[in-house]
Amino acid sequence: MNISIIGTGYVGLVSGVCLAYKGHRVICVDKIQSIVDSINKGIAPIYEAHLERMLIDVVNNNNLKATTDLEHAVMNTQISIIAVGTPFIGDSIDLKYVEDAAYDIGTILKNKKDYHVVCVKSTVIPTTTDTLVLKTLQQSSGKTLGDFGLVMNPEFLKEGEAVEDFLNPDRIVIGAMDEKSFEMLKNVYKDYFDAPILKVNPRTAEMIKYTSNSLLATLVSFSNEIAAISEEVGNIDALKVLEGVSLDRRITPNPEGKIIKPDITKYLKPGRGFGGSCFPKDVKSLIAFSEKQGYTPQILKSVIEVNESQTRRMIIALKSEISGIKDKTIAILGLAFKANTDDVRESPSIKLIGELLKEGGKLICYDPIAIENAKKELANNINIKFVDRYEKALERADAAIIMTDWDVILNIAFDEFKKLMKNPTIVDGCRIFDITKAESHGIRYVGIGYRE
Ligand SMILES: NC(=O)c1ccc[n+]([C@@H]2O[C@H](COP(=O)([O-])OP(=O)(O)OC[C@H]3O[C@@H](n4cnc5c(N)ncnc54)[C@H](O)[C@@H]3O)[C@@H](O)[C@H]2O)c1
């Protein structure tokens, strides 16, 4: 099929490249000329494993090209997938980019004779597709639903594993306004992806996406609440507690003695809290939307509160280990909000850095690929330095804080911490190191969810 993708960030570009890789002909549209130029040269403007290699292939075989010309894209494709950002601004989700994209597509559809399906892939609060997007398309095109099609098709990929997730989806959710647009979208996936297709209405599709992210965020905050209680009691390791809980067969099946550890158990783990461009904004958007509907979501509000208290808890732990932060040299290991991505949006590391700077710490920050993005988030400050090797961060540091579980960080030997640091102290925000081993190497160790 011929497909246009509007917005070529993490979701749009990965979707475009993967659909082109499967044999569709894709036109990627972005407003930013430098992104378009980079894509056409086969250079991925974002980091995702395998993405650039596949991008080069699909550009070379002419299955994907990028443009700023929306009209060219809509006129030459059968489906337009909207994958623009939906940030949380002030006290609600900002749907301006989705609305603008729908408006612009509509003005082009006015002059298009062939049937065209508009697909919302951006994460949008329930009712967005069947009210705001539909109304905008009808107004700007002068046509009615049926002259064009409309579907909501949420995206579940995880940054860091985005290509793998897109190529091997767990499920494909299609919330279509009518049968014809459902069939069109089904054809995008049916012969190319091996996953169940769930047919629902648009608002159910929208709610599935929010509920998925809210569930995962809830597990993280639940784990961190258990961690906080364990810390207060002392000599309980919440990591082991949650491991013990996870081994319940209803969570971790054990057929014929073979343990199958589901991915979801990764969220049942104490740590520095969730971040990224999705969980915080999606949970906050659902809370705000729910309150507008007249219901106060108590669990979700607590999920955010617990998450926001994690930075403070880490700072308190650090302070008690190294007797204050002012003028102390602190190695920050990891800037990205999770491993295998260069994305630092809402990264717990960036939040922690901001707080440590306020307290007068001298920070040496390391990340294998997110440094450039982190520099854009953090204002120039003489007390912050970025280094391209973890050894340089650890040199003469009073403490090291683990903020992202990159392989390169979890492979650092305890001897290196011991040899390089002034005062070998680890505050482990990702719980990647073994307490007993760290302590047997003479390292002071504080992990989220564990206090002596
Ligand atoms: N990042 C994720 O892991 C992820 C996963 C699932 C769903 N989502 C959702 O997908 C949507 C996109 O997220 P993202 O992280 O890819 O965003 P992003 O900010 O990385 O990318 C958005 C892109 O859209 C472009 N854009 C904005 N308006 C445009 C327009 N009118 N025409 C053309 N281009 C336009 C921007 O220039 C930008 O390049 C959001 O709703 C997000 O919640 C994100």
The ligand as a Tripos MOL2 file, in Angstrom:
@<TRIPOS>MOLECULE
LIG
   44    48     1     0     0
SMALL
NO_CHARGES

@<TRIPOS>ATOM
      1 N1          8.0050    7.7660   21.9250 N.am      1 LIG1
      2 C1          7.3840    6.6370   22.2440 C.2       1 LIG1
      3 O1          7.9800    5.7060   22.7750 O.2       1 LIG1
      4 C2          5.9280    6.4760   21.9490 C.ar      1 LIG1
      5 C3          5.3430    5.1890   22.0030 C.ar      1 LIG1
      6 C4          3.9950    5.0600   21.7030 C.ar      1 LIG1
      7 C5          3.2220    6.1680   21.3830 C.ar      1 LIG1
      8 N2          3.8240    7.4050   21.3720 N.ar      1 LIG1
      9 C6          2.9970    8.5540   20.9930 C.3       1 LIG1
     10 O2          3.2590    8.8560   19.6280 O.3       1 LIG1
     11 C7          3.1860   10.2780   19.4060 C.3       1 LIG1
     12 C8          4.5040   10.7590   18.8280 C.3       1 LIG1
     13 O3          5.5130   10.5650   19.7830 O.3       1 LIG1
     14 P1          7.0690   10.7430   19.4120 P.3       1 LIG1
     15 O4          7.8400   10.3920   20.6340 O.co2     1 LIG1
     16 O5          7.3470   10.0310   18.1420 O.co2     1 LIG1
     17 O6          7.0970   12.3210   19.1450 O.3       1 LIG1
     18 P2          8.3150   13.2000   18.6220 P.3       1 LIG1
     19 O7          8.2090   14.4850   19.3390 O.co2     1 LIG1
     20 O8          9.5830   12.4130   18.6960 O.co2     1 LIG1
     21 O9          7.9980   13.4320   17.0720 O.3       1 LIG1
     22 C9          6.9590   14.2200   16.5770 C.3       1 LIG1
     23 C10         7.3840   14.7160   15.2070 C.3       1 LIG1
     24 O10         6.2360   15.3110   14.5650 O.3       1 LIG1
     25 C11         6.6580   16.4350   13.8140 C.3       1 LIG1
     26 N3          5.4640   17.2540   13.5480 N.ar      1 LIG1
     27 C12         4.6860   17.9310   14.4140 C.ar      1 LIG1
     28 N4          3.6360   18.4900   13.7870 N.ar      1 LIG1
     29 C13         3.7440   18.1580   12.4780 C.ar      1 LIG1
     30 C14         2.9620   18.3940   11.3400 C.ar      1 LIG1
     31 N5          1.8180   19.1090   11.3860 N.pl3     1 LIG1
     32 N6          3.3800   17.9280   10.1470 N.ar      1 LIG1
     33 C15         4.5150   17.1990   10.0770 C.ar      1 LIG1
     34 N7          5.2940   16.9110   11.1260 N.ar      1 LIG1
     35 C16         4.9080   17.3750   12.3230 C.ar      1 LIG1
     36 C17         7.7200   17.0770   14.6900 C.3       1 LIG1
     37 O11         8.5570   17.9220   13.9390 O.3       1 LIG1
     38 C18         8.4420   15.8270   15.2300 C.3       1 LIG1
     39 O12         9.5130   15.4570   14.4010 O.3       1 LIG1
     40 C19         2.8380   10.8850   20.7600 C.3       1 LIG1
     41 O13         1.4530   11.0250   20.8560 O.3       1 LIG1
     42 C20         3.3060    9.8330   21.7500 C.3       1 LIG1
     43 O14         2.6170    9.8760   22.9740 O.3       1 LIG1
     44 C21         5.1440    7.5790   21.6250 C.ar      1 LIG1
@<TRIPOS>BOND
     1     1     2 1
     2     2     3 2
     3     2     4 1
     4     4     5 ar
     5     4    44 ar
     6     5     6 ar
     7     6     7 ar
     8     7     8 ar
     9     8     9 1
    10     8    44 ar
    11     9    10 1
    12     9    42 1
    13    10    11 1
    14    11    12 1
    15    11    40 1
    16    12    13 1
    17    13    14 1
    18    14    15 2
    19    14    16 1
    20    14    17 1
    21    17    18 1
    22    18    19 2
    23    18    20 1
    24    18    21 1
    25    21    22 1
    26    22    23 1
    27    23    24 1
    28    23    38 1
    29    24    25 1
    30    25    26 1
    31    25    36 1
    32    26    27 ar
    33    26    35 ar
    34    27    28 ar
    35    28    29 ar
    36    29    30 ar
    37    29    35 ar
    38    30    31 1
    39    30    32 ar
    40    32    33 ar
    41    33    34 ar
    42    34    35 ar
    43    36    37 1
    44    36    38 1
    45    38    39 1
    46    40    41 1
    47    40    42 1
    48    42    43 1
@<TRIPOS>SUBSTRUCTURE
     1 LIG1         1 GROUP 0 **** ****
